Amino acid sequence: MHITLTYRGPIPGNARKKQDVWRLREAFHHQLAKIRNTEQFNYVDSYLATATHQRRGDLRRRIGGKFFNPFITDLFKTRCSLYIRVFRGMRQFNPVLGNVDLDNRVKTIIDGLRAPSQQGEMIEIERETTYVLIDDDSIVDGITIKSDHLLDEDDEEVVLAIVTANIHLSHATWENIHLGYPSEAY
């Protein structure tokens, strides 16, 4: 099973701010909110609607009075590997991609995929619940990154990021068996 998310917009290569992470988190939230009621991914809301979460623990992370509902979490015994494709804007074509700081951009993308871990990562948001892909980046057990030119964009801070999370089980339980069989990341 996999989830593919996209983002097109600025991701600074150097001095990032929490607003940069939240811009991605907002884009990913809207995409995850669209798929949460599909047959494949309704397990997040179904889990919260049953008494199971009272016995096994709340899947939601609460920070500053707001809830973050992850699709991939240790509670479900799920893990993922990420395949991230980053297309970067450029002023003029150069076969060598230049001095753009790709590793900081990837860190910003991964932070946008996860729930905040402390109050200092929060900004003011209206809604009570935000959907995030992962509870914590520790459940990511593999990352592949490919980078290329975004030829229709002149701003070097603008990227098109395509993130595919390949979900697999760390081990099968009655609560997660519908997600598939335990498998290795690819």
N, C-alpha and C positions, 0 to 999 in steps of 0.2 A: 504494500500500500504506500502511496506517496501523496504529498501535497506540494503543489507548485505555487509560489507567490512571486509577485513582481513589484518593482518600485522604479519609478523614473523621477529623478530630481537631484538636487544637490547633495553630495556627501563630501565634505571637505577632506582632503588628504592629510591635513596636519591637525591643527588645534580644533578638535571637535568639542562640542558643547552638548549638554543634555537635550537641548532642543533639536539637535541633529538626530539623535537616537529616537526621540519622540516622533519626528516627522516620519521615520520608517515604521515605528510601532503603530502609528495611526493608519498608514497605508495597509499594513499587514492585518490589523484588526478588522478593517472593513471587508477584506477578502475572506478572512476566517469566519466572520459573522455570516457571510453568504453561504458557506458550506456546512455550517454547524448543524443545520436541520436536514441534511441529506442522509440517506440511509447509511452510507459509509461512515459518516462522522458525527452522528447524533449521540454517540456514547458519552460525550462530555456533559451535555444537558441531561441526558438520561441518568447518568450517575448521580448528579446533583438532585434529581427529583426522587430518588429512592432513599431508603433508610441505610443503604450500604455505606454512604459517606459518613454517617454518624458512627458506624462501627470501625471503619478502616481509616478515617481521617478525611478532612476537607481537602479537596483537590485545589480549591481556590487559594491564591496567595492574597492576603490582605495587607495593603500598604496605605497608610494615611487615609483610612476610611473607604478606600476603593478596592475592588476585587479584580484579580487577574486570573482568568481561566485558561490553563494550558491544554493543548491537544496532546502533547507528548510529555509524560511525567513518570517519575519512579513509582508513583502510586499505582499506575496502570501497568507497571513493569514494561514500559516501552522505552525504546531508545531510537536514535536516528543517525543517519549519515547525511551530510549536506553536500549538494553539488551546486556551487555558486558560479554563475556566469556574470561577469562584470564588463559591460561595454562603457568605455570612457569617452567623453567628449574631447574634441581636439580642435585647435585653431587651424592647423594645416596638417596634411598627412605626413606622418613620419613613421617608417617601418619599426623604429625603436620607440617604445611607448614613452620614453622620457623619465622625468623625475617624479612622477605622480606616486604618492605614497599608498600603494595598494594594500599593504598589511593593515594600516589604520582604517582604511575604508571597510575592509572585511570585518575588522573588530566592531566597527559601528553597525554593520549589517547584522552581525550575530547578536549584539546588544539589543537591536530593534526587534529581534525574533523572540527574546526571552522576557520573562516578567521582571520588573524591578526587584532588587533585593533589599533596598533600604529607602527610607524617606528622602534622603538626599538625591535620589534619582528621579523623584516625582516632579511633575509640573501640575498646574491647575488644569483639571479636566472636568467636564460637566457630567459625563455618564458615570454610572456606578460600576459597570463591569466592562472590562477590556479583554478581548480574546487575544492570546499570544500562542505562538507555535510551541515553545518549549518553556518548561518551568525554570530550568537552569541550564547553563551551557555545559555542565558536567555530564549530561546525558547524550551529548553529541560524541559519537565514537569514531567519526571519520569526516574529513572535509576535503573536497576537491575544488580547486579554484581555477577558472579559466578567465583570461582577460583578453579584450579585443578593442578595436576602435568603434566608436559610435559616430559614424560619418556625417549624420545629419545634425550634429550638435557642435557648436563652436566653443561653448563654455566648458572648460576643463574640469570644473567641479561637478558638472552634471553627469550622472551615470544612469544606465539602464541595468538594473540588477534582476536576474532571474534566479530564484532560489528554489531548488527541489529538495524536499526532505523525504528521504526514504525511511519509512517507519518500519521497525521490526521489534519483536518481543525479546526481552532479555530472558524471560521464561513464561510459559503459559500458566494462566490462572483461570478460574471460572469467569472472572470479570473481564478478562481481555481476550479470551479464545476467539471471539468474533473478529478480532483484528487480524488474525492470521496465525501462522505457525512460527515458533521461534526460529529466527534466521540470523545470519551474519549480515553485517553492513556490506554494501558493495561499493 
